[in-house]
Amino acid sequence: GEWQAYGADLGMSHGVALVGVDPARHRVLMLNTWGPQWGQGGRMWLPLATFVRLYADGGEATVYNR
C-alpha cells in the first residue's frame, strides 16, 4: 500500500532517498535506510502529493502506513 504523512517533526533525523516514480499512479518510490526487512524490501510508495508537501516542508512530517 501507499504511505501517508501527517503531523510535524518529532525530533528525529532520518534519511530516505527517492528511487523511483510512477507517473501513471501519481506516486514516488522511496528507499528507507532501515534495511530490506522494513516496508516493501526497504522501500515505500508515497503519493506524489505527499512527497511534494514533504519536500516543501523540508521533510518535516511523520509517515505512517494506512
Solvent accessible surface area in square Angstrom, and as a share of the most:
residue,aa,sasa,rsa
1,G,73,0.70
2,E,35,0.16
3,W,33,0.11
4,Q,42,0.19
5,A,10,0.08
6,Y,118,0.45
7,G,59,0.57
8,A,66,0.51
9,D,75,0.39
10,L,122,0.61
11,G,69,0.67
12,M,128,0.57
13,S,120,0.77
14,H,79,0.35
15,G,41,0.39
16,V,61,0.35
17,A,50,0.39
18,L,85,0.42
19,V,69,0.40
20,G,19,0.19
21,V,90,0.52
22,D,29,0.15
23,P,98,0.61
24,A,90,0.70
25,R,150,0.55
26,H,123,0.55
27,R,29,0.10
28,V,2,0.01
29,L,31,0.16
30,M,11,0.05
31,L,62,0.31
32,N,9,0.04
33,T,98,0.57
34,W,124,0.44
35,G,23,0.22
36,P,105,0.66
37,Q,149,0.66
38,W,50,0.18
39,G,43,0.42
40,Q,94,0.42
41,G,41,0.40
42,G,1,0.01
43,R,94,0.34
44,M,8,0.04
45,W,49,0.17
46,L,2,0.01
47,P,22,0.14
48,L,68,0.34
49,A,80,0.62
50,T,8,0.04
51,F,48,0.20
52,V,88,0.51
53,R,114,0.42
54,L,21,0.10
55,Y,173,0.66
56,A,82,0.63
57,D,78,0.40
58,G,60,0.58
59,G,47,0.45
60,E,80,0.36
61,A,27,0.21
62,T,30,0.18
63,V,51,0.29
64,Y,90,0.34
65,N,83,0.43
66,R,178,0.65
